[in-house]
Amino acid sequence: MNLFLAQATPIFEDRLTRAALPVIPKEKLDRMKRCRVAQQRTCMALSEVLLAWAVQEVHGLTLSKDHRVVGEHGKPMFRVDTETIDFNISHSGSFVLVGIDEHPLGVDIQQWGRDDDRVARKIMLPGEYSDWVQSPNKKVDFYDFWTRTESRLKWQGDGIAGLGEGSVLLPDCVSVHPVTVTQGYSAAVCGQLSRSLGALNAQEIDVEVLLALVERKQQSQFCSHGLS
Amino acid sequence: MFDRVKAIIEEYLKRDDLEIKPSTDVLSDLGINSLELVELVCAFEMEFDIDIPEKDIRGFMTVEDIVRYLEADAA
């Protein structure tokens, strides 16, 4: 499993959108165009650019829109020849977290905000809620809890639809781990990992470096196609 | 009902510059994520003094879905 983290503000929106065009599915591009929040559009574009770059880095594969297929539970994945690559994306605030693996996975990142008691009651089981109200660090614990829950739901492929169904027993080979990210954010990953692992690290990529690499590659592909 | 729902969304997002219509997609168009949707649902619960089961949240795709749900609950 490989985890990648990047940060972008709306000043990068145009470049990221251009860089994402070869790989972003039409439905997502349509959603992105409809979205009224610049930061959200920026993160949607960044997630596609980061994901394509990550697959190139880890698997040496250049992705196109045609490589994206729908797997179990409607989860998208990549199929390149005989190779299948599972991935999952999350963004919050100005950060994007991308995970890729040979097995299904779920990732979640969340910027800290309010730790609302009513929301906690809704997303936690009674025992979990009792523990949380006694926590000396309720805000961080709230967001740590949420990202663990959401990463598990995303691993299952249920998304928010699975909320409130309690803690589903994960197979022995699957576990949830915190991901170390920037102060002010919580993140977690659920996937085929050893339960003895602690917090995982994501490789942080500078968005300007990422864009420079991707734009150079796209430019060279354009030139080679133009010459052929 | 639509105006009340719109006002709650604007108050939650702390923005009044977003064009909110019945067809507005809550997640994609307004740029909110799953946790923020749960928080928004809690805001509706408080405003309308109702309890919205977690399983019903999946049906809240558009503003119109929310309006219809709340209207049905009030009926």
Boltz contact constraints between the chains, C-beta under 6 A:
constraints:
  - contact:
      token1: [A, 31]
      token2: [B, 28]
      max_distance: 6.0
  - contact:
      token1: [A, 34]
      token2: [B, 29]
      max_distance: 6.0
  - contact:
      token1: [A, 35]
      token2: [B, 28]
      max_distance: 6.0
  - contact:
      token1: [A, 35]
      token2: [B, 29]
      max_distance: 6.0
  - contact:
      token1: [A, 35]
      token2: [B, 31]
      max_distance: 6.0
  - contact:
      token1: [A, 36]
      token2: [B, 18]
      max_distance: 6.0
  - contact:
      token1: [A, 37]
      token2: [B, 31]
      max_distance: 6.0
  - contact:
      token1: [A, 40]
      token2: [B, 31]
      max_distance: 6.0
  - contact:
      token1: [A, 110]
      token2: [B, 35]
      max_distance: 6.0
  - contact:
      token1: [A, 118]
      token2: [B, 42]
      max_distance: 6.0
  - contact:
      token1: [A, 119]
      token2: [B, 38]
      max_distance: 6.0
  - contact:
      token1: [A, 119]
      token2: [B, 39]
      max_distance: 6.0
  - contact:
      token1: [A, 119]
      token2: [B, 42]
      max_distance: 6.0
  - contact:
      token1: [A, 146]
      token2: [B, 35]
      max_distance: 6.0
  - contact:
      token1: [A, 160]
      token2: [B, 34]
      max_distance: 6.0
  - contact:
      token1: [A, 160]
      token2: [B, 57]
      max_distance: 6.0
  - contact:
      token1: [A, 161]
      token2: [B, 58]
      max_distance: 6.0
  - contact:
      token1: [A, 163]
      token2: [B, 54]
      max_distance: 6.0
  - contact:
      token1: [A, 164]
      token2: [B, 54]
      max_distance: 6.0
